[in-house]
């Protein structure tokens, strides 16, 4: 028995696999877009109540446009993810691996 064998025997067992809900991307993408949309709604309500306007130079206007940009980036990401998932289902050589639904 070597030192390497004794180290291997004392290694902890591997962790159990994660549940599907923790590694599925669509809920994460949609959840992030929902949070950005809620933020845009809150910022828009604040702008309307205070009357400060949607000017990006003002504080509330900047928050509103930042949230709108977050929704836009989420939409772009969802489109790219959907295109990659469709390409993986078709079996395209250039498609990413691991994006297929389990």
C-alpha positions in Angstrom: 0.0 0.0 0.0 1.5 3.3 -1.1 0.9 6.8 0.3 -1.2 7.5 -2.8 -3.6 4.6 -2.1 -4.1 5.8 1.5 -5.0 9.3 0.2 -7.5 7.9 -2.2 -9.2 5.8 0.5 -9.7 8.9 2.7 -11.3 11.0 -0.1 -14.9 11.9 0.7 -17.6 10.5 -1.6 -18.6 12.6 -4.6 -21.6 14.9 -4.0 -25.0 13.8 -5.3 -26.1 15.3 -8.6 -28.0 18.6 -8.6 -31.7 18.5 -9.1 -32.7 19.5 -12.7 -34.3 22.8 -11.5 -30.9 24.1 -10.4 -29.1 23.6 -13.7 -31.9 24.2 -16.3 -31.2 27.5 -18.0 -34.7 28.7 -19.2 -36.0 29.3 -15.7 -32.9 31.3 -14.8 -33.1 33.4 -18.0 -36.8 34.0 -17.6 -36.4 34.7 -13.9 -33.7 37.3 -14.6 -35.8 39.0 -17.2 -38.8 39.0 -14.8 -36.7 40.7 -12.2 -35.5 43.4 -14.7 -39.1 43.9 -15.8 -40.3 44.4 -12.2 -37.4 46.8 -11.7 -38.4 48.7 -14.8 -42.0 48.9 -13.5 -41.0 50.1 -10.1 -38.7 52.8 -11.7 -41.4 53.9 -14.1 -43.9 54.2 -11.2 -41.4 56.2 -9.2 -40.7 58.5 -12.2 -44.5 59.0 -12.7 -45.1 59.7 -9.0 -42.2 62.1 -8.6 -42.6 63.7 -12.1 -38.8 63.6 -12.6 -39.1 62.3 -16.2 -37.5 59.5 -18.0 -34.3 61.5 -18.8 -31.3 59.1 -18.4 -29.5 61.9 -16.7 -31.9 61.8 -13.8 -31.6 59.2 -11.1 -34.9 57.4 -11.6 -34.7 57.7 -15.4 -31.3 56.1 -15.4 -32.6 53.2 -13.3 -35.6 52.8 -15.7 -33.4 52.6 -18.8 -30.9 50.3 -17.1 -33.8 47.9 -16.3 -35.0 48.1 -19.9 -31.5 47.3 -21.1 -31.5 44.3 -18.7 -34.7 43.0 -20.3 -33.3 43.5 -23.7 -30.1 41.6 -22.9 -32.3 38.8 -21.4 -34.3 38.7 -24.6 -31.1 38.5 -26.7 -29.8 35.7 -24.4 -33.0 33.8 -24.6 -32.9 34.0 -28.4 -29.3 32.8 -28.6 -30.0 30.0 -26.1 -33.1 28.9 -28.1 -31.1 28.9 -31.3 -28.3 26.8 -29.8 -30.8 24.4 -28.3 -32.6 24.0 -31.7 -29.2 23.4 -33.4 -28.3 20.8 -30.8 -31.6 19.0 -31.4 -30.9 19.0 -35.1 -27.4 17.6 -34.5 -25.5 20.5 -36.1 -21.8 20.2 -35.7 -21.4 23.8 -34.7 -24.0 23.6 -31.9 -23.0 23.8 -28.3 -23.2 20.6 -26.3 -25.1 20.3 -23.1 -27.9 22.7 -23.9 -30.4 19.9 -24.9 -33.3 19.5 -22.5 -32.8 16.5 -20.2 
